[in-house]
Amino acid sequence: IMKSSLINLSVFYFVLLVSVYSFAQKYFQGKAYYFSKSTMDLGSWGARMSEAQKKQVKARLKNRLEKTYVLTFDTAASLFIEEEKVDAISGATDSWGSNFARGKQYKNVVDNQLVQAQEFYGKRFLVKDELQAIAWKMGTETKQIGAYTCFKATLEREVESDDNGTKKTQMVTAWYTPQIPVSNGPEEFQ
């Protein structure tokens, strides 16, 4: 079994946004697809492996290192889920790491409500909370994403370091457009 301290994960989110606008109802809804790709540092354990063994380990862990998430949203609420993938080797869905798996996440920005399904050592919990205020710094930098002119927003926040529990500063960047009148985003972001 590989210890989590041997895995160095860095997640990159890429967004593919698909939206639908109904002029008759003046109701905005859509789906955003988020793709994360993590890297793994095998550390001293990997130093004892051949290149072929390293490739085999990475192939076996591909479903765990590459994930797809879907944010289904409208102007008031959103549902954020991870798409399940079938393991190419075993033919089963990937349940590794499910002892702490984040489940579906519902957010309602009108009611300031967060509901998170959480599994912890085989037991399922439903966590209800209020949305946390986020102090985005709105910038003037723009870029074209598809048909939308998007503006850059940044957030500096403190997070726990993976290796020793100390705090470190993390910079989060988001691109938004006034053309999509939705205040929701992936994970804890809105």
Salt bridges, closest charged atoms under 4 A:
GLU51 OE2 - LYS54 NZ 3.50
GLU66 OE2 - LYS37 NZ 3.91
GLU66 OE1 - LYS62 NZ 3.75
GLU82 OE2 - LYS67 NZ 3.02
ASP94 OD1 - ARG64 NE 3.17
GLU119 OE1 - ARG124 NE 3.98
GLU141 OE1 - LYS152 NZ 3.58
GLU188 OE2 - ARG157 NH1 2.39
